[in-house]
Amino acid sequence: MKKAIPWLIFALIATMACGLSAPATQPSQTNLETAVAETVQALTAAAPLSAVTEIPATEADGQLTPDGTPLQTAEISFLIPNSVANNATSSMTTEVEYPYVNPSLGDMPQHLSIKFNLYAVSNSVYTPRIMIFRADEYSQYSEMTASTVKVLQTTQYIDGQPLPDELDTNFTVQIHALDFQNGHGVRYLTQVMQNFGPITNDALFYYYQGVTSDNKYFVQAILPINAAFLPADGNIDTPVPADGVPFNMDDFPGYLDAVAQKLNSTETYNFNPFLDALDEMIASMQVTGF
């Protein structure tokens, strides 16, 4: 856990300037001009750019697999574990994605966006989704996206090493290197804080960043996740579970450290969805591209 207080001050300023209702964005070492975009249009299939194949939970080539629901589009295929979601839909879009917000840098490059239906967590401020960008186009969007793609293309994270600054936020726990079928990356749990508030179940999410082995595509996933000992939300009247960490405004860094330690020591099966199930879904991805 690092650089919490300076970035929180920035986040408060950014939030007031932009009038956002969603949490502010994670910091960048080179670019702090943007904030979280959490307002997106309802996604629909956009043929021929995205030939979507939506496979409902009762049908996958005629049968449901024992472990989950396969989903395949012209651009990507992967398995949705039964404990994660029912199915998903995808479309091509230029909507601004995390960690940016209009109108600061304008529309993002055209990319694939996949949203999940009947996802395991319904109380999050985030919409669970996976995004696929052309890496060169994503790099051209800003200095921060360029540095993110470059570090993923030139280094491969190994568990136990410090997380590269280009990928880090001010609150990162459960950091783990994670390959998918034709690429690699890293995942962790994080929360983007717009004020000095608690870590909560409506704001904590699983965050994945990776690139394909040919360096042509950048992969990003934002998947809400809950832990039973976290409060439901940031309301000061919301009770903290008996085994939770009481919020301490007088020692905010100490509070964050205590929560980080507890989250890092939590078994993967004590999260909702299971941390292993989310890893399994990411690991099953095969990115064809567009």
N, C-alpha and C positions, 0 to 999 in steps of 0.2 A: 504494500500500500504506500503510495508516494504522491507527493505534490498535491495533497488534498486541499489545503487552505487557499493557496494562491489561485487555483483554478475555480474553486467555489465562488470566489469574489468575482472572477470573470463571468461565471455562469449567471450570477445574479444580475450583472449589468446587461449581459446579452438577452436575458429573459425579459427584463423591463424594456429594452430597446425594441425587441421584436414583438412583444405582446403575445408570447407563446403561452399556450395552456399545457403543452406537453413538456417533459423534462428537457433540460438543456443538454447540449452535446458533450461528448468526451473531448478532452483537450488534445491538441496536436503540438508537437515540439516546434513546428514552424508556422503554424497557421491556426489562429484562434478567432477567425472571423465569422464562424458559423455556429449554428445550434441545431438541435434535433428537429427533424421533420417527422411528424407523426400523423399528419393528415394526408391520406392517400385516397385516390378514387377507387371505387369498387372495380375489381379486375374482372375482365371478361376475355374469352379467347379472341385472338386477333389474327385469324388466318389471312394471307398465307404466312405472315411473319412468324407466327407461333401456332403450329398445328398441335393443338392441345388434345391429349388423351386423358380424360378423367376417369379413373377406375373406382367405382364405389366400393364400399366395404364388403358388399355381398358378391362382388364380381371382379375377377382378375383373370382374364382369358378363360372365363367359365368357372373359376373357383377361387376361393380365398386361400392364400398361403397360410401355413401354420403360424408364421411370425408377424405377418402384417399385410399391407396392401401395396402392391407394386404401382408406381406411377411412372408413366413414360410420356415424354413430349418429343418433338423433333430435336430439342436442344439438350435434354437431360433425362436420365432415368435414375430412380432410387426406390428404396423400400421404406414405406411409412409403418413403423412398428405399431401394433394394435394399441399399445398404451400411450401413444403420442397423439394420434389424430385419426379421423375416419378416412379422409381423403384430402385432395388438394386440387386447386385450379391454377392455371398460369396464363400469363399474357405478356406481350411485349409492351413496354411503356417507357416514357421519358420522365416519369415522376421523380422528384427529388427524394433520395433515400438517406437514411441514417449514415453519417452524422450531420447532414446539411439541411438547410431550410431556404425556400424561396423568400425573397427574390435575390438573395445575396450573390449567387453565382449562376442563376438561371437553371433551365432544365438540365437534367443529367443526360449523358449519352443513352441511346436506346439500349434497353437491357431486358432480360427475362426476369419476371417477378412471380414467385409462386406463393400463394396463400393457402393456409391449411383450414379445413373445415372440421368442426367438433374437436378442436384442440383440447388437450388435457387441462389446460389452465384457461379460465375464462375471466379472471379478475384483473388482468394486466392492462396497463395503459398502452402496451405495444401489441401490434398485430403480428402474429407469428408468420415468418416468411423467409424464403431463400431467394437470393438475387444472383444473377450471372451477368457480368459485364465483359465486353472485350477489354482486355487489360490495357492495350495502348490507348483506347478512348477514355477509359477510367483515369488513367494517368494524366491525361491532358486536362482534366477537369479542374485540378488545383494542385498546389505544391504538396498538400497533405496526401492527396490520393496518389500522386507520383511517388512520394517517399514510401507509402504503404506498399504499393505494388513492387517497387524496387527491392525492398528488404525481403519480401516473400520470394521474389524471383532469384535473388542472389544468396540467400541463406535458408537453411532448413532448421527450424527450432527443435531443440532437443530438451526433453523434460529435465528440470533441475537448473537449467541455465536462466539467467535474467531475461525477462521478456524484452525484446528490442523496443527502444523508446518509440519508434514509429508505430508500434502496435499497442502500446500500453495506454491505460487510462489511470485515473487517480484511485480507482478501486478495482482490483483484479484478484480473483480467487479461483481455485480449482483449475489452474493453468495446465494444459495438456496438449502435446503435439498430436496431431490427428491427420492421417492420410485418408484420401478417398481413392476411388478406383483408378483414376488417372491424374492424381495431383496430391498436394500436401498443404498443410496449414497448421493453425493452432486455434484452440478454443479456450475460453475461460468464462467465468460468470462475472457480471459487472452490473453496476447501477450508475446511471448518470444523474447526479444530484444538482438541483437548481437552488438549493439552500442548505443550511445546516440542519438536516433532518435525518431520521433513522433509515436504515436499510430495511426495505419492506417487500412483501410478496407481490405487490402490484407493480413494482418497478424493477425488480431483479430479473435479469435475462441471461441466457446462454448466448454467447457471441462467438461466431466462427469467421475467420478470414483465411483464405487460401488461394492458390493458383494451380492451374493445370500443369502437367509435366512439360508441355510444350510452351509454357509461359504465355499462351494466347488469351486465357480467360481468368478473370478474377471472380472468386466465389465468396459470398457473404451470407451469413445466416443470423437472424435475430429470433430467438425462441424463448418466450417467457418460461420461468421456472420458479417453483416455490419450495420453501423449507418450513417445516411445521413450527419451528421456534421463532420465526420472524413475525412481526405484526402485519396485519392485512394491508395497512396503508399508512400514510404519514400523518394522519389526523392525530392531534395530541391526546384526544380522548380514546383512541383505539388502544385496547389493552395489549400489553406485551405478554406472550405465553409464559407460563411459569418457568420454563427452562430457557427462556430467551435472554437477551442481553438488554438491560434497561438503558434507554437513551440517556446520554450524559452530555448536555450542551456545554458544561463547564470544562470537560476534557474530551472534545470532539475527536481529536486524533486517537486518543486512547480507546474511545468507544468503537471507532472504525477498526482499529487493530483487534479488539476483542471479538467483534463480529466476523472479521476475516479469519481469525484463528478457528472460530467455531464452524464456519462454513467449510474451511479447508479440512477439518477433521470429520466432517459429516460423510457417512458412507453413501455411495452413489445411489443405492436403492432407497435412501431416505429423502430423496428429492422427488418432486412431482413436476413433470414426468421424471422417470428414472434417468439419471445422468448417462448411464450406459446405453439406454434406449436412444437418446439423442445422438450419442456418439455413433451408435450402430447405423442410424439413418444417414448421417453425414458420410460415414465410411463407405456406405453402399452407393454413393453417387458416381455416375459415369457421365461426364460432361461431353456432349457431342459438339455443342457450339452452334453458332448461327452466322 
